[in-house]
Amino acid sequence: MRPPNAKAAISDALGVVAERRTYSNLIYILLAFPLGMVYYLLMSLGFIIGLGLTLFLVGIVVLLGTVLGVRPLASFERWLANALLGLGLSAPGDVDGAGGGSVGTTLRRYLDAPSTWRGLGFVFIKPLVGIVAVVLFVVPAFALSLVVAPLRYPYEAEFVTVGDEPIVWTIGTLPEAALATLIGASVTVAFLHLVNGYAYVCARIAEALLGEPKPVVSRP
Protein backbone atom coordinates (compact mmCIF):
# COMPACT_ATOMS: atom_id res chain seq x y z
CA MET A 1 0.00 0.00 0.00
CA ARG A 2 1.29 3.41 -0.94
CA PRO A 3 2.00 5.57 2.13
CA PRO A 4 -0.16 8.68 2.43
CA ASN A 5 1.34 11.82 0.96
CA ALA A 6 1.56 14.44 3.69
CA LYS A 7 1.53 17.28 1.16
CA ALA A 8 -1.60 15.91 -0.52
CA ALA A 9 -3.29 15.43 2.84
CA ILE A 10 -2.57 19.03 3.81
CA SER A 11 -3.79 20.22 0.42
CA ASP A 12 -7.04 18.28 0.86
CA ALA A 13 -7.51 19.67 4.35
CA LEU A 14 -6.96 23.27 3.24
CA GLY A 15 -8.89 22.87 0.00
CA VAL A 16 -12.13 23.37 1.90
CA VAL A 17 -11.26 27.07 2.17
CA ALA A 18 -11.31 27.51 -1.61
CA GLU A 19 -14.35 25.35 -2.34
CA ARG A 20 -17.40 27.29 -3.44
CA ARG A 21 -19.70 24.63 -2.03
CA THR A 22 -18.32 25.30 1.46
CA TYR A 23 -19.71 28.83 1.45
CA SER A 24 -23.08 27.92 -0.01
CA ASN A 25 -23.31 25.30 2.76
CA LEU A 26 -22.35 28.02 5.22
CA ILE A 27 -25.15 30.29 3.98
CA TYR A 28 -27.68 27.46 4.27
CA ILE A 29 -26.67 26.79 7.85
CA LEU A 30 -26.64 30.51 8.71
CA LEU A 31 -30.24 30.79 7.48
CA ALA A 32 -31.38 27.76 9.47
CA PHE A 33 -31.89 29.56 12.79
CA PRO A 34 -33.98 32.57 11.65
CA LEU A 35 -36.06 30.39 9.32
CA GLY A 36 -36.53 27.78 12.03
CA MET A 37 -37.76 30.41 14.48
CA VAL A 38 -40.22 31.81 11.92
CA TYR A 39 -41.59 28.32 11.25
CA TYR A 40 -41.82 27.60 14.96
CA LEU A 41 -43.83 30.75 15.59
CA LEU A 42 -46.16 30.14 12.66
CA MET A 43 -46.82 26.51 13.55
CA SER A 44 -47.18 27.22 17.27
CA LEU A 45 -49.67 30.03 16.72
CA GLY A 46 -51.61 28.01 14.14
CA PHE A 47 -51.97 24.91 16.29
CA ILE A 48 -52.59 26.77 19.56
CA ILE A 49 -55.27 29.00 18.05
CA GLY A 50 -56.78 26.13 16.05
CA LEU A 51 -56.95 23.76 19.03
CA GLY A 52 -58.27 26.53 21.24
CA LEU A 53 -61.16 27.13 18.83
CA THR A 54 -61.94 23.53 17.89
CA LEU A 55 -65.45 23.89 19.26
CA PHE A 56 -66.08 26.41 16.52
CA LEU A 57 -65.76 26.02 12.75
CA VAL A 58 -63.04 28.65 12.61
CA GLY A 59 -60.75 26.42 14.72
CA ILE A 60 -61.00 23.59 12.19
CA VAL A 61 -60.26 26.04 9.39
CA VAL A 62 -57.19 27.35 11.23
CA LEU A 63 -55.90 23.82 11.83
CA LEU A 64 -56.39 22.87 8.19
CA GLY A 65 -54.73 26.09 7.07
CA THR A 66 -51.79 25.43 9.38
CA VAL A 67 -51.26 21.88 8.11
CA LEU A 68 -51.67 22.78 4.45
CA GLY A 69 -49.61 25.94 4.93
CA VAL A 70 -46.51 23.80 5.32
CA ARG A 71 -46.65 22.96 1.61
CA PRO A 72 -45.45 26.38 0.38
CA LEU A 73 -42.89 26.39 3.19
CA ALA A 74 -41.66 22.96 2.08
CA SER A 75 -41.55 24.19 -1.51
CA PHE A 76 -39.36 27.13 -0.46
CA GLU A 77 -37.10 24.84 1.57
CA ARG A 78 -36.82 22.49 -1.40
CA TRP A 79 -35.69 25.39 -3.59
CA LEU A 80 -33.25 26.51 -0.89
CA ALA A 81 -31.75 23.03 -0.57
CA ASN A 82 -31.38 22.74 -4.34
CA ALA A 83 -29.78 26.17 -4.63
CA LEU A 84 -27.40 26.00 -1.65
CA LEU A 85 -26.81 22.31 -0.94
CA GLY A 86 -26.51 21.28 -4.57
CA LEU A 87 -29.46 18.88 -4.50
CA GLY A 88 -31.80 18.09 -7.36
CA LEU A 89 -35.10 17.66 -5.56
CA SER A 90 -38.29 17.79 -7.59
CA ALA A 91 -41.73 18.52 -6.18
CA PRO A 92 -43.50 15.33 -5.06
CA GLY A 93 -46.17 14.12 -7.44
CA ASP A 94 -48.59 12.67 -4.90
CA VAL A 95 -51.15 15.49 -5.33
CA ASP A 96 -51.33 15.56 -9.12
CA GLY A 97 -54.83 16.48 -10.17
CA ALA A 98 -55.67 17.95 -6.76
CA GLY A 99 -57.11 21.02 -8.46
CA GLY A 100 -60.08 19.08 -9.86
CA GLY A 101 -63.27 18.16 -8.04
CA SER A 102 -64.96 19.76 -5.07
CA VAL A 103 -63.22 21.69 -2.31
CA GLY A 104 -63.67 18.76 0.03
CA THR A 105 -62.14 16.33 -2.46
CA THR A 106 -59.18 18.65 -3.05
CA LEU A 107 -58.59 19.06 0.70
CA ARG A 108 -58.72 15.32 1.17
CA ARG A 109 -56.14 14.78 -1.58
CA TYR A 110 -53.76 17.20 0.11
CA LEU A 111 -54.35 15.69 3.54
CA ASP A 112 -53.88 12.16 2.19
CA ALA A 113 -50.62 13.11 0.45
CA PRO A 114 -47.52 11.83 2.31
CA SER A 115 -45.63 14.91 1.12
CA THR A 116 -47.88 17.12 3.28
CA TRP A 117 -46.91 15.27 6.45
CA ARG A 118 -43.26 14.91 5.48
CA GLY A 119 -43.21 18.66 4.90
CA LEU A 120 -44.78 19.19 8.32
CA GLY A 121 -42.08 17.02 9.84
CA PHE A 122 -39.36 19.04 8.12
CA VAL A 123 -40.84 22.33 9.33
CA PHE A 124 -40.88 21.01 12.91
CA ILE A 125 -37.28 19.79 12.62
CA LYS A 126 -35.97 23.07 11.19
CA PRO A 127 -35.83 24.95 14.55
CA LEU A 128 -33.65 22.16 15.98
CA VAL A 129 -31.39 22.38 12.92
CA GLY A 130 -31.12 26.12 13.57
CA ILE A 131 -30.27 25.68 17.25
CA VAL A 132 -27.45 23.28 16.39
CA ALA A 133 -26.21 25.84 13.85
CA VAL A 134 -26.06 28.53 16.55
CA VAL A 135 -23.94 26.22 18.71
CA LEU A 136 -21.62 25.54 15.77
CA PHE A 137 -21.02 29.24 15.18
CA VAL A 138 -19.52 29.67 18.63
CA VAL A 139 -16.38 28.08 17.10
CA PRO A 140 -15.58 30.73 14.43
CA ALA A 141 -16.33 33.56 16.85
CA PHE A 142 -13.62 32.23 19.15
CA ALA A 143 -11.24 31.39 16.30
CA LEU A 144 -11.48 34.90 14.86
CA SER A 145 -10.39 36.40 18.17
CA LEU A 146 -7.24 34.27 17.96
CA VAL A 147 -6.58 35.03 14.29
CA VAL A 148 -6.43 38.78 14.96
CA ALA A 149 -4.30 38.37 18.09
CA PRO A 150 -1.25 40.17 16.58
CA LEU A 151 -3.44 43.26 16.15
CA ARG A 152 -4.74 43.37 19.71
CA TYR A 153 -2.25 41.80 22.12
CA PRO A 154 -1.81 41.87 25.05
CA TYR A 155 -5.18 40.39 25.89
CA GLU A 156 -6.73 37.32 27.50
CA ALA A 157 -8.42 34.72 25.31
CA GLU A 158 -11.09 32.92 27.31
CA PHE A 159 -11.65 29.27 26.36
CA VAL A 160 -14.29 27.82 28.68
CA THR A 161 -15.61 28.36 32.18
CA VAL A 162 -15.26 25.49 34.63
CA GLY A 163 -17.50 26.15 37.58
CA ASP A 164 -17.08 29.87 38.17
CA GLU A 165 -13.48 29.98 36.98
CA PRO A 166 -12.78 30.86 33.33
CA ILE A 167 -9.85 29.16 31.61
CA VAL A 168 -7.91 31.90 29.87
CA TRP A 169 -4.76 32.26 27.82
CA THR A 170 -2.91 35.49 28.43
CA ILE A 171 -1.34 36.54 25.13
CA GLY A 172 1.30 39.11 25.93
CA THR A 173 4.07 38.74 23.36
CA LEU A 174 4.33 38.71 19.57
CA PRO A 175 5.38 35.02 19.38
CA GLU A 176 2.37 34.11 21.51
CA ALA A 177 0.16 36.20 19.24
CA ALA A 178 1.60 34.48 16.16
CA LEU A 179 0.93 31.09 17.73
CA ALA A 180 -2.64 32.20 18.52
CA THR A 181 -3.11 33.18 14.87
CA LEU A 182 -1.93 29.75 13.73
CA ILE A 183 -4.27 28.02 16.18
CA GLY A 184 -7.17 30.26 15.18
CA ALA A 185 -6.60 29.59 11.47
CA SER A 186 -6.46 25.83 12.12
CA VAL A 187 -9.67 25.96 14.12
CA THR A 188 -11.32 27.93 11.30
CA VAL A 189 -10.36 25.28 8.73
CA ALA A 190 -11.67 22.56 11.06
CA PHE A 191 -14.90 24.54 11.43
CA LEU A 192 -15.37 24.69 7.65
CA HIS A 193 -15.01 20.91 7.48
CA LEU A 194 -17.59 20.69 10.27
CA VAL A 195 -19.90 22.96 8.27
CA ASN A 196 -19.65 20.66 5.26
CA GLY A 197 -20.35 17.64 7.45
CA TYR A 198 -23.41 19.27 9.00
CA ALA A 199 -24.60 20.41 5.57
CA TYR A 200 -24.34 16.78 4.44
CA VAL A 201 -26.69 15.77 7.27
CA CYS A 202 -29.08 18.62 6.35
CA ALA A 203 -29.06 17.47 2.73
CA ARG A 204 -30.02 13.93 3.71
CA ILE A 205 -32.89 15.28 5.83
CA ALA A 206 -34.07 17.39 2.90
CA GLU A 207 -33.92 14.42 0.54
CA ALA A 208 -35.94 12.30 2.95
CA LEU A 209 -38.66 14.85 3.68
CA LEU A 210 -38.91 17.43 0.90
CA GLY A 211 -39.15 15.71 -2.42
CA GLU A 212 -37.95 13.23 -4.95
CA PRO A 213 -34.31 13.35 -6.05
CA LYS A 214 -33.60 13.71 -9.73
CA PRO A 215 -30.29 13.80 -11.63
CA VAL A 216 -28.55 17.16 -11.46
CA VAL A 217 -27.68 18.42 -14.93
CA SER A 218 -24.16 19.81 -14.90
CA ARG A 219 -23.77 23.13 -16.66
CA PRO A 220 -20.71 23.87 -18.79
TAHUBEL-V178854 format. One record per helix or strand. SS is the DSSP state (helix for helix, strand for strand). FROM is the first residue (numbers start at 0). TO is the last residue. If there is no record, write none. Layout:
# TAHUBEL-V178854
ss: {SS SS}
from: {FROM FROM}
to: {TO TO}
This chain:
# TAHUBEL-V178854
ss: {helix helix helix helix strand helix helix helix helix strand strand helix strand}
from: {5 19 56 69 88 102 113 137 148 154 164 173 211}
to: {14 51 67 84 89 111 135 146 151 161 170 209 212}
